[in-house]
Amino acid sequence: MSAPDGLLLEVNDLAMRYAVRRRSPFEARRYVHAVNGIDIRLRHGETLGIVGESGCGKTTLARCILRLLEPTRGRIVLNGRDITHAKGGELRAARRDMQFVFQDPYASLDPRLRAVDLVREPLDALSTLSRAEANERAIGLLEKVGLTRAQAQRYPHQFSGGQRQRIGIARALALNPKLVLADEPVSALDVSIRAQILNLMAALREELGLSYIVISHDLAIIDHVCDRVAIIYLGRIVEQGEVADVFNRPRHPYTQALLAAVPHHDPRQRRRAAEIVGDLPNPTAPPPGCTFHPRCPKATDLCKRVAPQTTTTDGHDVACHHPD
Amino acid sequence: MTLLSVNNLATEFNTQAGPRRAIDGVSFSVERGEVLGIVGESGSGKSVTALSIMGLIDPQVGRISGGSITFDGRDLVGLKLAELQALRGKRISMVFQEPLSALNPCFTIGDQIGEVFVAHGDGAGAATRARVLELLKLVHIPDPEGILRRYPHEISGGMRQRAMIAMALAYTPDLLIADEPTTALDVTIQAQVLNLIDRLRQELKLAVILITHDIGIVAQYTDRVAVMYGGRIVETGPAETLLSAPRHPYTIGLLASVPRLGARRPGERLQEIPGTVPSITEILPGCRFASRCAHRMSRCDEQAPALVERAPGQAAACWWTEAA
């Protein structure tokens, strides 16, 4: 069943906080707000990119959407069903619709299982197929991602990194999910192998009508594979919109700084990457007001006191007091 | 004046099938004040080249089996350990990819940088402390007095990499080897670190070998490039001409397979290089790239091509390029 408005996933005001370990029981409780008020809308067949530096909350966000974590605030609606606090059978049903592709294909596959068993595992757990049917489907999936029937009988260590990531993708597709979350799907792979995996993901998306959420720090990859992009800074989305809009006309100073920091591929256009000063602040004690203000070239008194609201023009969201 | 000249270098490692060459016939040179980029994927031999120059190949598992490394008029191959130790950290320094694993977790940043001076016989007194402080200022670490007393886990990745660079610069070396210095860092911090290395190159007239797999970094931060594949240099030349007019099929394929920011056309697929990177044990007599190459000829499987100049300063090792 699909929601009437064509939305596959809607995330409203999502927040997840972790308690910081106290040194003594008399110390006040402190929390890290890893994700703090995030709104996302994903249509059927759409690919959303999530960009941010390490520690910004991208992975926590993905784990909340998959309901590997239960968020402390907000609402997650998948295909018209509220799964924010789903449990038991309801949660298993939701998980059938969304699957995960991990960053490191060396660490995410059980070395004792053959490729066919790895892909069959989710079928055994969550489908009603017989053993023989599940086997055939697993081999079919491995063929779909570019491996052979003979290779299906091999163990993970007999495959290269790119082939392992293909197994990871086949495994994610086993239950016919509608949404696949991929956390840095190619960053552990060799450069000449990345294009193979990105092209495979694009082909599968067209063939199976998948929606993707792709987490990456590589802006060129986001530019290439995504329709929309959300830029996250310290647990908040600072800018969101169509990739072409956001990357060609970035409105938030942080997005501008990220884009300017990417070294240009053409040596004839030599320009020193514009530097953004400082590091990501300590998330247990985020700065008041706009959390980006200590690093922002445009920061004013207002930014130091008041957190900016998100404003939307032509489907392009920005949370900044002084957007371009 | 040529500072470093590597000639026909071969380094082999013990494998179950006997010693196998990880690099084979590698030649290049670096001048003072110049940045040479070495580009390659895992297994291409780029890190082995760096470790060979540093004399850091563990004699238990491997050895330099041929060629010479001439540094400032002196061959480093076959130097005694004490002679190497006098050079390392003083005239040749190295910055590693992952600063967290390269730093000792049990000692403060100040002690670890100071240790360079102790190792070279300069003691750990107040004078050394002052020099460490100066180094931290040189690499633009904010609050250098505070960082001195911190342990590696207490500071950010960007700060750790700056501390590593400070350590490498302790004696103002002639040659700095940076092996993927920013791969573990976020893009905004990457820009800070690369701009720092570039500034130091200008101020201190360092020769720099920058090992990377990122085409953008090569384009923006190197003067000349050597592209490595399967333990050999397959193409070399000035960054500007090599990147705009690559001659070797591997370089051509690599440049075409990498997504570039702002170059996307909707629905377009990336160009793939088929196959996978060869492993050190399956090395064939001919060109190492032949099995993945679209222009493979019978000669490619029989005889390894040598580097031949194709444009001013630009040479490719390829039979197809030579025939074209």
Chai-1 contact restraints between the chains, C-beta under 6 A:
chainA,res_idxA,chainB,res_idxB,connection_type,confidence,min_distance_angstrom,max_distance_angstrom,comment,restraint_id
A,E53,B,D186,contact,1.0,0.0,6.0,A-B,restraint_1
A,S54,B,D186,contact,1.0,0.0,6.0,A-B,restraint_2
A,S160,B,T276,contact,1.0,0.0,6.0,A-B,restraint_3
A,D190,B,E41,contact,1.0,0.0,6.0,A-B,restraint_4
A,D190,B,S42,contact,1.0,0.0,6.0,A-B,restraint_5
A,D190,B,V277,contact,1.0,0.0,6.0,A-B,restraint_6
A,V191,B,E41,contact,1.0,0.0,6.0,A-B,restraint_7
A,V191,B,H213,contact,1.0,0.0,6.0,A-B,restraint_8
A,S192,B,L254,contact,1.0,0.0,6.0,A-B,restraint_9
A,S192,B,S257,contact,1.0,0.0,6.0,A-B,restraint_10
A,S192,B,I273,contact,1.0,0.0,6.0,A-B,restraint_11
A,A195,B,S257,contact,1.0,0.0,6.0,A-B,restraint_12
A,A195,B,L270,contact,1.0,0.0,6.0,A-B,restraint_13
A,A195,B,E272,contact,1.0,0.0,6.0,A-B,restraint_14
A,Q196,B,E272,contact,1.0,0.0,6.0,A-B,restraint_15
A,L198,B,L270,contact,1.0,0.0,6.0,A-B,restraint_16
A,N199,B,R269,contact,1.0,0.0,6.0,A-B,restraint_17
A,N199,B,L270,contact,1.0,0.0,6.0,A-B,restraint_18
A,L219,B,L261,contact,1.0,0.0,6.0,A-B,restraint_19
A,A220,B,P259,contact,1.0,0.0,6.0,A-B,restraint_20
A,A220,B,R260,contact,1.0,0.0,6.0,A-B,restraint_21
A,A220,B,L261,contact,1.0,0.0,6.0,A-B,restraint_22
A,I221,B,P259,contact,1.0,0.0,6.0,A-B,restraint_23
A,D223,B,L261,contact,1.0,0.0,6.0,A-B,restraint_24
A,D223,B,R264,contact,1.0,0.0,6.0,A-B,restraint_25
A,H224,B,P259,contact,1.0,0.0,6.0,A-B,restraint_26
A,H224,B,R264,contact,1.0,0.0,6.0,A-B,restraint_27
A,A261,B,V187,contact,1.0,0.0,6.0,A-B,restraint_28
A,A261,B,T188,contact,1.0,0.0,6.0,A-B,restraint_29
A,A261,B,A191,contact,1.0,0.0,6.0,A-B,restraint_30
A,V262,B,L261,contact,1.0,0.0,6.0,A-B,restraint_31
A,P263,B,G216,contact,1.0,0.0,6.0,A-B,restraint_32
A,P263,B,I217,contact,1.0,0.0,6.0,A-B,restraint_33
A,P263,B,Q220,contact,1.0,0.0,6.0,A-B,restraint_34
A,H265,B,I215,contact,1.0,0.0,6.0,A-B,restraint_35
A,H265,B,G216,contact,1.0,0.0,6.0,A-B,restraint_36
A,H265,B,A219,contact,1.0,0.0,6.0,A-B,restraint_37
A,H265,B,R260,contact,1.0,0.0,6.0,A-B,restraint_38
A,P267,B,A219,contact,1.0,0.0,6.0,A-B,restraint_39
A,P267,B,A239,contact,1.0,0.0,6.0,A-B,restraint_40
A,P267,B,E240,contact,1.0,0.0,6.0,A-B,restraint_41
A,P267,B,L243,contact,1.0,0.0,6.0,A-B,restraint_42
A,R272,B,N195,contact,1.0,0.0,6.0,A-B,restraint_43
A,A273,B,A191,contact,1.0,0.0,6.0,A-B,restraint_44
A,E275,B,A191,contact,1.0,0.0,6.0,A-B,restraint_45
A,E275,B,Q192,contact,1.0,0.0,6.0,A-B,restraint_46
A,I276,B,T188,contact,1.0,0.0,6.0,A-B,restraint_47
A,D279,B,S156,contact,1.0,0.0,6.0,A-B,restraint_48
A,D279,B,G158,contact,1.0,0.0,6.0,A-B,restraint_49
